[in-house]
């Protein structure tokens, strides 16, 4: 990881009032979760869970409403 970015982030965090730190943590955590790819195991488990719960779509409809 780029140490310069970590230092800049640390400097910014140190300037935050303590009462804002929980919100900042939530932002950082949510961002990481949104950009981080799942492992193959996690993806398989999610797909299996969706299939078992009926969250499926007929293959004929997969391209419906797609912009070309």
C-alpha positions in Angstrom: 0.0 0.0 0.0 1.2 3.5 -0.8 2.6 4.9 2.5 2.1 8.5 1.3 -1.6 8.0 1.1 -1.7 6.3 4.5 0.1 9.3 6.0 -2.3 11.7 4.4 -5.3 9.8 5.6 -3.8 9.6 9.1 -3.3 13.4 9.1 -6.8 14.0 8.0 -8.2 11.7 10.7 -6.2 13.4 13.4 -7.8 16.7 12.5 -11.3 15.3 12.9 -13.3 16.1 16.0 -13.8 12.9 18.0 -17.5 13.0 17.7 -17.2 12.5 13.9 -15.0 9.5 14.1 -17.8 6.9 14.2 -19.4 8.4 11.0 -16.0 8.5 9.3 -15.4 4.9 10.2 -18.8 3.9 8.7 -17.9 5.8 5.5 -14.5 4.1 5.2 -16.0 0.7 6.0 -18.9 1.1 3.5 -16.5 2.3 0.8 -14.2 -0.7 1.3 -17.0 -3.2 1.2 -18.4 -1.6 -2.0 -15.2 -1.8 -3.9 -13.7 -5.0 -2.6 -14.4 -8.1 -4.6 -15.8 -11.2 -2.9 -13.7 -14.3 -2.7 -14.8 -17.2 -5.0 -16.2 -19.0 -2.0 -18.3 -15.9 -1.0 -19.5 -15.5 -4.5 -20.5 -19.1 -4.8 -22.3 -19.1 -1.5 -24.2 -15.9 -2.4 -25.2 -17.4 -5.8 -26.3 -20.6 -4.2 -28.3 -18.8 -1.6 -30.0 -16.6 -4.3 -30.8 -19.7 -6.3 -32.2 -21.6 -3.3 -34.4 -18.7 -2.3 -35.8 -18.3 -5.9 -34.0 -15.2 -6.8 -33.6 -16.3 -10.4 -34.5 -14.9 -13.8 -35.3 -16.8 -17.0 -32.4 -16.7 -19.4 -34.7 -15.4 -22.1 -35.2 -12.2 -20.1 -31.6 -11.4 -19.1 -31.1 -8.9 -21.9 -34.5 -7.3 -21.6 -34.3 -3.5 -21.0 -30.6 -3.4 -21.8 -29.5 -0.3 -23.7 -27.6 -1.0 -26.9 
